[in-house]
Amino acid sequence: MEKNKTNSQQTLTEEQAICRDMLRVFYDRQSPLSDDTGKPFTAPHDGSLGLLALGHIGLIEWRKSRKTHLQEKAKENKEKSED
């Protein structure tokens, strides 16, 4: 089994490296979700049962949306604390 090194010097097996690379592809691609009119669909940050029903695609889109929301919220809180 071949070992790979990451930036943090953690040793990964070949299978773990493949999984890591696949997840990066999923997270970095444009959202494949659209509404009935064909407009891109933005997942709600609090999630939905429909997203869960979509499986890994829905889960990844929800995580992206939640991450963006939390970053915006942290930025707002930082601005408030500076005032």
Chimera marker file (.cmm) of the C-alpha trace (Angstrom):
<marker_set name="trace">
<marker id="1" x="0.000" y="0.000" z="0.000" r="1" g="1" b="0" radius="0.5"/>
<marker id="2" x="1.561" y="3.288" z="-1.115" r="1" g="1" b="0" radius="0.5"/>
<marker id="3" x="1.731" y="6.147" z="1.388" r="1" g="1" b="0" radius="0.5"/>
<marker id="4" x="1.284" y="9.837" z="0.508" r="1" g="1" b="0" radius="0.5"/>
<marker id="5" x="2.261" y="12.865" z="2.587" r="1" g="1" b="0" radius="0.5"/>
<marker id="6" x="0.021" y="15.912" z="2.987" r="1" g="1" b="0" radius="0.5"/>
<marker id="7" x="1.089" y="19.434" z="3.930" r="1" g="1" b="0" radius="0.5"/>
<marker id="8" x="0.627" y="18.593" z="7.605" r="1" g="1" b="0" radius="0.5"/>
<marker id="9" x="3.031" y="15.642" z="7.202" r="1" g="1" b="0" radius="0.5"/>
<marker id="10" x="0.226" y="13.187" z="7.960" r="1" g="1" b="0" radius="0.5"/>
<marker id="11" x="0.710" y="9.877" z="6.186" r="1" g="1" b="0" radius="0.5"/>
<marker id="12" x="-2.224" y="8.784" z="4.025" r="1" g="1" b="0" radius="0.5"/>
<marker id="13" x="-2.882" y="5.486" z="2.340" r="1" g="1" b="0" radius="0.5"/>
<marker id="14" x="-3.531" y="5.518" z="-1.393" r="1" g="1" b="0" radius="0.5"/>
<marker id="15" x="-7.264" y="4.937" z="-0.785" r="1" g="1" b="0" radius="0.5"/>
<marker id="16" x="-7.469" y="7.846" z="1.667" r="1" g="1" b="0" radius="0.5"/>
<marker id="17" x="-5.705" y="10.135" z="-0.801" r="1" g="1" b="0" radius="0.5"/>
<marker id="18" x="-8.161" y="9.144" z="-3.541" r="1" g="1" b="0" radius="0.5"/>
<marker id="19" x="-11.134" y="9.854" z="-1.242" r="1" g="1" b="0" radius="0.5"/>
<marker id="20" x="-9.643" y="13.228" z="-0.261" r="1" g="1" b="0" radius="0.5"/>
<marker id="21" x="-9.193" y="14.163" z="-3.924" r="1" g="1" b="0" radius="0.5"/>
<marker id="22" x="-12.745" y="13.068" z="-4.804" r="1" g="1" b="0" radius="0.5"/>
<marker id="23" x="-14.205" y="15.182" z="-1.993" r="1" g="1" b="0" radius="0.5"/>
<marker id="24" x="-12.228" y="18.197" z="-3.197" r="1" g="1" b="0" radius="0.5"/>
<marker id="25" x="-13.748" y="17.737" z="-6.662" r="1" g="1" b="0" radius="0.5"/>
<marker id="26" x="-17.275" y="17.613" z="-5.186" r="1" g="1" b="0" radius="0.5"/>
<marker id="27" x="-16.743" y="20.698" z="-3.023" r="1" g="1" b="0" radius="0.5"/>
<marker id="28" x="-15.039" y="22.775" z="-5.721" r="1" g="1" b="0" radius="0.5"/>
<marker id="29" x="-17.527" y="22.215" z="-8.540" r="1" g="1" b="0" radius="0.5"/>
<marker id="30" x="-20.498" y="24.417" z="-9.368" r="1" g="1" b="0" radius="0.5"/>
<marker id="31" x="-23.802" y="23.409" z="-7.835" r="1" g="1" b="0" radius="0.5"/>
<marker id="32" x="-25.743" y="21.015" z="-10.082" r="1" g="1" b="0" radius="0.5"/>
<marker id="33" x="-29.017" y="21.989" z="-8.385" r="1" g="1" b="0" radius="0.5"/>
<marker id="34" x="-31.624" y="24.142" z="-10.104" r="1" g="1" b="0" radius="0.5"/>
<marker id="35" x="-35.271" y="25.020" z="-9.525" r="1" g="1" b="0" radius="0.5"/>
<marker id="36" x="-38.206" y="24.321" z="-11.871" r="1" g="1" b="0" radius="0.5"/>
<marker id="37" x="-37.360" y="27.318" z="-14.051" r="1" g="1" b="0" radius="0.5"/>
<marker id="38" x="-33.725" y="26.289" z="-14.473" r="1" g="1" b="0" radius="0.5"/>
<marker id="39" x="-32.304" y="28.964" z="-12.172" r="1" g="1" b="0" radius="0.5"/>
<marker id="40" x="-29.487" y="27.805" z="-9.872" r="1" g="1" b="0" radius="0.5"/>
<marker id="41" x="-30.792" y="26.698" z="-6.484" r="1" g="1" b="0" radius="0.5"/>
<marker id="42" x="-29.021" y="27.879" z="-3.355" r="1" g="1" b="0" radius="0.5"/>
<marker id="43" x="-29.348" y="25.469" z="-0.467" r="1" g="1" b="0" radius="0.5"/>
<marker id="44" x="-30.765" y="27.002" z="2.736" r="1" g="1" b="0" radius="0.5"/>
<marker id="45" x="-28.170" y="27.266" z="5.515" r="1" g="1" b="0" radius="0.5"/>
<marker id="46" x="-30.483" y="25.553" z="7.988" r="1" g="1" b="0" radius="0.5"/>
<marker id="47" x="-30.938" y="22.563" z="5.651" r="1" g="1" b="0" radius="0.5"/>
<marker id="48" x="-34.019" y="20.771" z="4.424" r="1" g="1" b="0" radius="0.5"/>
<marker id="49" x="-35.372" y="17.261" z="4.101" r="1" g="1" b="0" radius="0.5"/>
<marker id="50" x="-35.221" y="17.611" z="0.314" r="1" g="1" b="0" radius="0.5"/>
<marker id="51" x="-31.473" y="18.187" z="0.431" r="1" g="1" b="0" radius="0.5"/>
<marker id="52" x="-31.060" y="15.084" z="2.558" r="1" g="1" b="0" radius="0.5"/>
<marker id="53" x="-33.070" y="13.125" z="0.002" r="1" g="1" b="0" radius="0.5"/>
<marker id="54" x="-30.565" y="14.142" z="-2.696" r="1" g="1" b="0" radius="0.5"/>
<marker id="55" x="-27.846" y="12.242" z="-0.877" r="1" g="1" b="0" radius="0.5"/>
<marker id="56" x="-24.225" y="13.335" z="-1.035" r="1" g="1" b="0" radius="0.5"/>
<marker id="57" x="-24.939" y="16.168" z="-3.490" r="1" g="1" b="0" radius="0.5"/>
<marker id="58" x="-27.532" y="17.701" z="-1.165" r="1" g="1" b="0" radius="0.5"/>
<marker id="59" x="-25.280" y="17.219" z="1.848" r="1" g="1" b="0" radius="0.5"/>
<marker id="60" x="-22.332" y="18.924" z="0.158" r="1" g="1" b="0" radius="0.5"/>
<marker id="61" x="-24.482" y="21.834" z="-1.034" r="1" g="1" b="0" radius="0.5"/>
<marker id="62" x="-25.915" y="22.262" z="2.481" r="1" g="1" b="0" radius="0.5"/>
<marker id="63" x="-22.409" y="22.230" z="3.988" r="1" g="1" b="0" radius="0.5"/>
<marker id="64" x="-21.254" y="24.894" z="1.515" r="1" g="1" b="0" radius="0.5"/>
<marker id="65" x="-24.285" y="27.034" z="2.319" r="1" g="1" b="0" radius="0.5"/>
<marker id="66" x="-23.832" y="26.609" z="6.067" r="1" g="1" b="0" radius="0.5"/>
<marker id="67" x="-20.122" y="27.460" z="5.838" r="1" g="1" b="0" radius="0.5"/>
<marker id="68" x="-20.875" y="30.650" z="3.892" r="1" g="1" b="0" radius="0.5"/>
<marker id="69" x="-23.595" y="31.624" z="6.364" r="1" g="1" b="0" radius="0.5"/>
<marker id="70" x="-21.339" y="31.062" z="9.373" r="1" g="1" b="0" radius="0.5"/>
<marker id="71" x="-18.536" y="33.089" z="7.769" r="1" g="1" b="0" radius="0.5"/>
<marker id="72" x="-20.937" y="35.979" z="7.094" r="1" g="1" b="0" radius="0.5"/>
<marker id="73" x="-22.279" y="35.783" z="10.646" r="1" g="1" b="0" radius="0.5"/>
<marker id="74" x="-18.753" y="35.799" z="12.102" r="1" g="1" b="0" radius="0.5"/>
<marker id="75" x="-17.878" y="38.814" z="9.959" r="1" g="1" b="0" radius="0.5"/>
<marker id="76" x="-20.994" y="40.676" z="11.199" r="1" g="1" b="0" radius="0.5"/>
<marker id="77" x="-20.175" y="39.825" z="14.826" r="1" g="1" b="0" radius="0.5"/>
<marker id="78" x="-16.609" y="41.030" z="14.349" r="1" g="1" b="0" radius="0.5"/>
<marker id="79" x="-17.833" y="44.318" z="12.864" r="1" g="1" b="0" radius="0.5"/>
<marker id="80" x="-20.248" y="44.795" z="15.776" r="1" g="1" b="0" radius="0.5"/>
<marker id="81" x="-17.538" y="44.157" z="18.337" r="1" g="1" b="0" radius="0.5"/>
<marker id="82" x="-15.227" y="46.685" z="16.674" r="1" g="1" b="0" radius="0.5"/>
<marker id="83" x="-17.884" y="49.444" z="16.874" r="1" g="1" b="0" radius="0.5"/>
<link id1="1" id2="2" r="1" g="1" b="0" radius="0.2"/>
<link id1="2" id2="3" r="1" g="1" b="0" radius="0.2"/>
<link id1="3" id2="4" r="1" g="1" b="0" radius="0.2"/>
<link id1="4" id2="5" r="1" g="1" b="0" radius="0.2"/>
<link id1="5" id2="6" r="1" g="1" b="0" radius="0.2"/>
<link id1="6" id2="7" r="1" g="1" b="0" radius="0.2"/>
<link id1="7" id2="8" r="1" g="1" b="0" radius="0.2"/>
<link id1="8" id2="9" r="1" g="1" b="0" radius="0.2"/>
<link id1="9" id2="10" r="1" g="1" b="0" radius="0.2"/>
<link id1="10" id2="11" r="1" g="1" b="0" radius="0.2"/>
<link id1="11" id2="12" r="1" g="1" b="0" radius="0.2"/>
<link id1="12" id2="13" r="1" g="1" b="0" radius="0.2"/>
<link id1="13" id2="14" r="1" g="1" b="0" radius="0.2"/>
<link id1="14" id2="15" r="1" g="1" b="0" radius="0.2"/>
<link id1="15" id2="16" r="1" g="1" b="0" radius="0.2"/>
<link id1="16" id2="17" r="1" g="1" b="0" radius="0.2"/>
<link id1="17" id2="18" r="1" g="1" b="0" radius="0.2"/>
<link id1="18" id2="19" r="1" g="1" b="0" radius="0.2"/>
<link id1="19" id2="20" r="1" g="1" b="0" radius="0.2"/>
<link id1="20" id2="21" r="1" g="1" b="0" radius="0.2"/>
<link id1="21" id2="22" r="1" g="1" b="0" radius="0.2"/>
<link id1="22" id2="23" r="1" g="1" b="0" radius="0.2"/>
<link id1="23" id2="24" r="1" g="1" b="0" radius="0.2"/>
<link id1="24" id2="25" r="1" g="1" b="0" radius="0.2"/>
<link id1="25" id2="26" r="1" g="1" b="0" radius="0.2"/>
<link id1="26" id2="27" r="1" g="1" b="0" radius="0.2"/>
<link id1="27" id2="28" r="1" g="1" b="0" radius="0.2"/>
<link id1="28" id2="29" r="1" g="1" b="0" radius="0.2"/>
<link id1="29" id2="30" r="1" g="1" b="0" radius="0.2"/>
<link id1="30" id2="31" r="1" g="1" b="0" radius="0.2"/>
<link id1="31" id2="32" r="1" g="1" b="0" radius="0.2"/>
<link id1="32" id2="33" r="1" g="1" b="0" radius="0.2"/>
<link id1="33" id2="34" r="1" g="1" b="0" radius="0.2"/>
<link id1="34" id2="35" r="1" g="1" b="0" radius="0.2"/>
<link id1="35" id2="36" r="1" g="1" b="0" radius="0.2"/>
<link id1="36" id2="37" r="1" g="1" b="0" radius="0.2"/>
<link id1="37" id2="38" r="1" g="1" b="0" radius="0.2"/>
<link id1="38" id2="39" r="1" g="1" b="0" radius="0.2"/>
<link id1="39" id2="40" r="1" g="1" b="0" radius="0.2"/>
<link id1="40" id2="41" r="1" g="1" b="0" radius="0.2"/>
<link id1="41" id2="42" r="1" g="1" b="0" radius="0.2"/>
<link id1="42" id2="43" r="1" g="1" b="0" radius="0.2"/>
<link id1="43" id2="44" r="1" g="1" b="0" radius="0.2"/>
<link id1="44" id2="45" r="1" g="1" b="0" radius="0.2"/>
<link id1="45" id2="46" r="1" g="1" b="0" radius="0.2"/>
<link id1="46" id2="47" r="1" g="1" b="0" radius="0.2"/>
<link id1="47" id2="48" r="1" g="1" b="0" radius="0.2"/>
<link id1="48" id2="49" r="1" g="1" b="0" radius="0.2"/>
<link id1="49" id2="50" r="1" g="1" b="0" radius="0.2"/>
<link id1="50" id2="51" r="1" g="1" b="0" radius="0.2"/>
<link id1="51" id2="52" r="1" g="1" b="0" radius="0.2"/>
<link id1="52" id2="53" r="1" g="1" b="0" radius="0.2"/>
<link id1="53" id2="54" r="1" g="1" b="0" radius="0.2"/>
<link id1="54" id2="55" r="1" g="1" b="0" radius="0.2"/>
<link id1="55" id2="56" r="1" g="1" b="0" radius="0.2"/>
<link id1="56" id2="57" r="1" g="1" b="0" radius="0.2"/>
<link id1="57" id2="58" r="1" g="1" b="0" radius="0.2"/>
<link id1="58" id2="59" r="1" g="1" b="0" radius="0.2"/>
<link id1="59" id2="60" r="1" g="1" b="0" radius="0.2"/>
<link id1="60" id2="61" r="1" g="1" b="0" radius="0.2"/>
<link id1="61" id2="62" r="1" g="1" b="0" radius="0.2"/>
<link id1="62" id2="63" r="1" g="1" b="0" radius="0.2"/>
<link id1="63" id2="64" r="1" g="1" b="0" radius="0.2"/>
<link id1="64" id2="65" r="1" g="1" b="0" radius="0.2"/>
<link id1="65" id2="66" r="1" g="1" b="0" radius="0.2"/>
<link id1="66" id2="67" r="1" g="1" b="0" radius="0.2"/>
<link id1="67" id2="68" r="1" g="1" b="0" radius="0.2"/>
<link id1="68" id2="69" r="1" g="1" b="0" radius="0.2"/>
<link id1="69" id2="70" r="1" g="1" b="0" radius="0.2"/>
<link id1="70" id2="71" r="1" g="1" b="0" radius="0.2"/>
<link id1="71" id2="72" r="1" g="1" b="0" radius="0.2"/>
<link id1="72" id2="73" r="1" g="1" b="0" radius="0.2"/>
<link id1="73" id2="74" r="1" g="1" b="0" radius="0.2"/>
<link id1="74" id2="75" r="1" g="1" b="0" radius="0.2"/>
<link id1="75" id2="76" r="1" g="1" b="0" radius="0.2"/>
<link id1="76" id2="77" r="1" g="1" b="0" radius="0.2"/>
<link id1="77" id2="78" r="1" g="1" b="0" radius="0.2"/>
<link id1="78" id2="79" r="1" g="1" b="0" radius="0.2"/>
<link id1="79" id2="80" r="1" g="1" b="0" radius="0.2"/>
<link id1="80" id2="81" r="1" g="1" b="0" radius="0.2"/>
<link id1="81" id2="82" r="1" g="1" b="0" radius="0.2"/>
<link id1="82" id2="83" r="1" g="1" b="0" radius="0.2"/>
</marker_set>
